[in-house]
């Protein structure tokens, strides 16, 4: 799994855990719907840390909470 896929899966996982839709996450975080849709559809593989921070703020979690997931443990090497 690469980092883009892990971020996408983590966002979807957190939405499920919090029983909210992706659209609700947009409202809570102030991140545009098009940005989140691009992330979860796989069109955006390089989400900025600023966007992730806004999503975390909307979810009421820290960045550390976001990245504390098995999804990020065995990522593919990005530079080959």
C-alpha positions as CSV (number, residue, x, y, z in Angstrom):
1,X,0.0,0.0,0.0
2,X,1.3,3.5,-0.8
3,X,0.8,6.6,1.4
4,X,-2.1,8.0,-0.8
5,X,-4.1,4.8,-0.4
6,X,-3.4,4.7,3.4
7,X,-4.6,8.3,3.8
8,X,-7.7,7.5,1.8
9,X,-8.5,4.4,3.8
10,X,-7.8,6.2,7.1
11,X,-10.2,9.0,6.2
12,X,-12.9,6.5,5.3
13,X,-12.2,4.5,8.5
14,X,-12.5,7.6,10.7
15,X,-15.8,8.6,9.0
16,X,-17.2,5.1,9.8
17,X,-15.9,5.2,13.4
18,X,-17.5,8.6,13.9
19,X,-20.7,7.6,12.0
20,X,-20.4,10.6,9.6
21,X,-20.4,10.9,5.9
22,X,-17.6,12.3,3.8
23,X,-19.8,15.3,3.1
24,X,-20.3,15.9,6.9
25,X,-16.5,15.7,7.3
26,X,-16.3,18.6,4.7
27,X,-18.6,20.7,6.9
28,X,-16.7,19.8,10.1
29,X,-13.3,20.4,8.8
30,X,-13.7,23.3,6.3
31,X,-12.0,21.2,3.6
32,X,-13.8,21.5,0.3
33,X,-15.9,18.6,-0.9
34,X,-13.9,18.4,-4.2
35,X,-10.7,18.0,-2.2
36,X,-12.0,15.2,0.0
37,X,-13.7,13.5,-3.0
38,X,-10.4,13.6,-4.9
39,X,-8.6,12.0,-1.9
40,X,-11.2,9.2,-1.3
41,X,-11.6,8.5,-5.0
42,X,-7.9,8.0,-5.5
43,X,-7.4,11.0,-7.8
44,X,-5.2,12.8,-5.2
45,X,-2.3,10.8,-4.0
46,X,-0.4,13.6,-2.3
47,X,-2.6,15.1,0.3
48,X,-0.9,17.9,2.2
49,X,-0.3,17.8,5.9
50,X,-2.3,21.1,6.2
51,X,-5.4,19.3,4.7
52,X,-4.9,16.3,7.1
53,X,-4.6,18.7,10.0
54,X,-7.9,20.4,9.0
55,X,-9.5,16.9,8.8
56,X,-8.2,16.0,12.2
57,X,-9.5,19.3,13.7
58,X,-12.9,18.5,12.2
59,X,-12.8,15.1,13.7
60,X,-11.5,16.3,17.1
61,X,-8.3,14.2,16.9
62,X,-4.6,14.9,16.7
63,X,-2.4,14.3,13.7
64,X,-0.7,11.6,15.9
65,X,-4.1,9.9,16.3
66,X,-4.6,10.1,12.5
67,X,-1.3,8.3,11.8
68,X,-1.6,5.8,14.6
69,X,-3.0,3.1,12.5
70,X,-1.9,-0.2,11.1
71,X,-2.4,1.3,7.6
72,X,0.8,3.3,8.0
73,X,3.0,0.6,9.4
74,X,4.2,-1.2,6.2
75,X,4.0,1.4,3.5
76,X,5.7,0.8,0.2
77,X,8.9,2.7,-0.3
78,X,8.1,5.9,-2.2
79,X,11.6,6.5,-3.7
80,X,13.0,3.6,-5.7
